Amino acid sequence: MKIQLILSLCCLANFLSAQGVINSIEIVPSSPTVVDSVQLVGHFTFSHGGCEKELFVASVVGSSVIAEARHCLGMLTVICDESDTINLGILASGVYSVDLSLYTGFGMTPCTIDSIADATDNSTFTVSPTTSALEVALDFKIVPNPAASRIIFMTKNPQEFSEEPIRLFGSNGQLLIEKKFFEHCSLDVSDLCSGLYYIQIGGKNHTVLSRKIVIER
């Protein structure tokens, strides 16, 4: 009986040791700018259980991206490669670090997840500004910034944007406001919470300007 118990425990230990691995971390686009919506892609290999992950989440705190993936081993023996994507949204310019942890649990989904990560990986990426000679010539401004209830857009060349939209995004990349641009166009932001937002303005000849705006009350 003791020998059978030891063998059973050894088999279970070997089963649990065959856990998922993080193959790589990918940022899309590979060289993002402040006008891009950034995506984090995790590439995994699992040796047991189904291929689907129970959870894949991430949060941006300052210049750090903290990501977590969870996978249930289950009773199947299926070796598969799996990738999953998280939209980080539009990010301010700067260098960002990514820390990805993979947690593995035993049983069917939802399973009991171990509190200690089975695999970790990290990476860095840079979000670049898009200031160009054209932007300087357009002399595009947003006033006031920080703003409380209304923001005004001003430029030396309003005809560049006369038929183009203004889009306001939250820090998570969600589109909140969209309207056409006119000279000294303004947006009512009185219904938005205090925080950091991003403005994108499309112009002729595929011109795109991006600015940060802070709402403060």
N, C-alpha and C positions, 0 to 999 in steps of 0.2 A: 504493500500500500504506500509506504514511504517513497519507494523508488518510482511508482506511478505518479505520485504527487510532485516529486522533483522533476520528472520528465515533463509533466504538464506545465509546471511553472517555467521550465526552460523553454518550452515551445511558445508559451505566451510571451516570455521575454524576447525571444527571437522575433516573434510576430510584431511586437510593439517597437522593436528596434528598426524594423524596416519601414521607416517613416518618410514623409515627403521631404524634398529638398528644394531650395530656391536656386534656380539655374542662373537667373539674371534679373536685373532691374532695367527697364527701358523708359526713356522720356520721349514723348511725342508732342510736337515736333522735336527733333534732336537738338536743334539750336533755337529755342523759343525766344521771342521778344515780348515786350509788354502789350502787344496787340494780339497775341496768340492765347487760345485756351489750352492750357497745358494738361496732358494726360500722363498718368503713371501706369505702366504696364508691368505686371509681375509674371515671370515665367517659372513654372513649377513642374516637378516630376513627382508622381505618387506611385508607390509600389503596392499599396493595398487599398481596398475600398473603392468607391466610385471616383470618377474624375472630377466631379463638381465639388467646389469648396463650399463650406457652410457660410463663410463670411469673408469679405475683403473690404476693408475700410481704411481711410487715411484722413489725417487732419494736418493743416498747415499752421504752425505756431511760430511766428516770426520768420526766420529763415530756415526752419526745420520742418521736414515732412515726416510725420510719424505714421507708419502704415502697419497693418496687422492682417494676416490671413489665417483662417482656421479651416481644418480639414478633418473629417471623420474617417477613421480607417475602415470600419465596417468588417464584414466577414468575407468579402470578395478578394480575389487575388488578381488585380488588374493593374498592369503597369501602363501609365499613360502620361503624356505631357499635356499640361493645361496652362492657358494664359488668361489673365483677367485684367480689366482696365478700370481705373478710377479717374474721374475728371476733377482735377485740382482747381480748375478755373483760370482766370486771368491773374497773373502774379506781377508784383512790382519788380523792377530790375534789381539784380543782385545775385549772389551765389547761395544756392540752397543745398542743404544736406538731406539725404533720404535714408531713413532707418526702417527696414522691413523685417518683421518677425513672423515666423510661421509656427502656429500652435497645432498640435495634433491630439485628437481624442479618440477613444475607442467606443465602438458601437454605432448604431444607425443615427442619422441626423434627426433631431439635434442630439449631440453627444456630449459627454463630460470632457471638458477641455483641461489639459494639464496647465498649471499656472506658470510653468517654465517653458520658454520657447524651445522648440526642437531644432530650429534653424533660423539664422539671422543673416542679413546682408545689408550693405550700405553703399551709397553712391552719392555723387554730387552733380549738380547741373547749374548752368548760368542762364538767367533771363536778362537779355540785353535791351537797352533803350533803343528807340528808333529815331532819334533826332537827326535831321538831315538839313541840307541847305534849303530845300524846298520849305520845310517847316519854319525855318528862320524867316524866309521871305514872306510867308503867309502871316507871321506874327500872330499866331492863334493864342488867345487868352481865355481863361475862365475866371470870373470874378463874382462874388468874393470866394476865397478859398483859404480857410474853412468857410462853409456856408451854413445858414440856419434854416431858411425857408425857400429861397430862390437862387438859382445860379444863372449867370448871363455869359453868353459866348460872343467873343469879339475877334475880328480878323480884318486885316487890310484888304483881303481879297474875298469878299463874301460870295462873288460869282463862282468861285471854285467849289462852293458847297451848296449852291442855291437849290439843287434838286436832290440833294443827298441826305440820308438820315443821320440823326444823332442817336446813339444808343448808350444807355446807362446800365452798367452791370454791377451786381453785388460782388463782394470779395470772393464768393464761391463760383463766379462765372455765370450766374443766373441773370438773364435779361429782364430788367425791371421796367424800363421806359424806352420808347422809341418814337421819334417824331422828325419831321423834315426840318432842315436848317434854313434859316433866313438871317439876314444881318441883325446882329444884336439879339439873336434868338435867346430865349430864356426857358428854363425848366422849373416847374414847381416841385420842390423836394420836401415839402413840409410834412408829407405822410411817411417819409423814410426815417428809419431809426438812425441814431448817431453811429458813425463808423466810417470805414474806408470804402470808397466806390471807384469805379473806373468808367471813363467816358471814351467812346470810340466814335469818330466822325469820318465818314467816307466821302472822298472828293473825286473830282474828275481824274482821268488817267490813272485810276486805281490808287489814288492817294488815300492813305489811312493815317489819321492822327489819333494818338492815345494819350490821355491825361488822367492823373489821379485826382480825386476830389474827396475832401473830408467834410462830413456833415457833423456839426457840433452844436449842441444846445445846452 
